[in-house]
Amino acid sequence: MSRAFVNEDAGGATPRRGYGLPARDDPRFDEAAAAALLEAARAGETASAEEATGYYWGEPRLHAPVRALLLRARAAGDDRLAQLAERFLR
């Protein structure tokens, strides 16, 4: 394989940044995971947030918290976050 297609820095065993998530058994975990996924998408780090949260982009279990974040983003005029939330919900 050509070295042009090898990314030696790709993939690590840990997320690239901390997300400040509560414990998985905390009732606020899903809301925090939804926020982490959206903010990571804004920064171009979706895979890192997926690894940290254990949820993939578009996870149906997170639709309710993402809808709540969408409403808050619209109220705050955060068009980019609203766009990302809408994409998550597709």
C-alpha positions in Angstrom: 0.0 0.0 0.0 1.2 3.5 -0.8 2.4 5.6 2.1 0.1 8.3 0.7 -2.9 6.3 2.1 -1.4 5.5 5.5 -2.2 7.8 8.3 0.2 7.0 11.0 -1.6 9.3 13.5 -5.0 7.8 12.9 -7.0 6.0 15.5 -6.0 5.7 19.1 -7.4 3.8 22.0 -8.7 6.9 23.7 -10.7 9.9 22.6 -8.7 13.0 21.6 -10.3 15.2 24.3 -12.2 14.9 27.5 -15.9 15.4 27.3 -16.8 15.7 30.9 -19.4 13.0 30.7 -21.1 11.8 33.9 -21.1 8.1 34.7 -23.1 5.9 32.2 -25.6 5.1 34.9 -26.2 8.7 35.7 -29.7 9.8 34.4 -28.1 12.8 32.7 -25.7 10.7 30.6 -27.8 10.6 27.5 -28.2 14.4 27.5 -24.5 14.9 28.0 -23.7 12.4 25.3 -26.0 14.2 22.9 -24.4 17.5 23.6 -20.9 16.0 23.3 -21.7 14.5 19.9 -23.1 17.7 18.5 -20.2 19.8 19.9 -17.7 17.3 18.5 -19.4 17.4 15.1 -19.0 21.2 15.2 -15.2 20.7 15.8 -14.9 17.9 13.3 -14.3 15.3 15.9 -17.4 13.1 15.7 -15.5 9.8 15.9 -13.8 10.9 19.1 -17.1 11.7 20.7 -18.6 8.4 19.5 -15.8 6.6 21.2 -16.2 8.6 24.4 -19.9 8.2 24.6 -20.4 4.8 23.2 -23.1 6.1 20.9 -22.9 6.6 17.1 -24.1 9.6 15.2 -27.9 9.4 14.7 -28.5 7.1 17.7 -32.3 6.9 18.1 -32.0 6.7 21.9 -30.5 10.3 21.8 -33.3 11.8 19.6 -35.2 13.3 22.6 -32.2 15.1 24.1 -31.1 16.3 20.6 -34.5 17.7 20.0 -34.3 19.6 23.2 -30.8 20.9 22.2 -32.2 21.9 18.8 -34.9 24.0 20.4 -32.3 25.7 22.6 -30.0 26.3 19.7 -32.8 27.9 17.7 -33.8 30.1 20.6 -30.2 31.2 21.1 -29.7 31.8 17.4 -27.0 29.2 17.1 -27.6 28.3 13.5 -24.7 25.8 13.2 -25.7 23.8 16.3 -29.3 23.8 15.0 -28.1 22.5 11.6 -26.1 19.7 13.3 -29.0 18.7 15.5 -31.3 18.5 12.4 -28.7 16.3 10.6 -28.5 14.1 13.7 -32.3 13.6 13.7 -32.5 12.6 10.0 
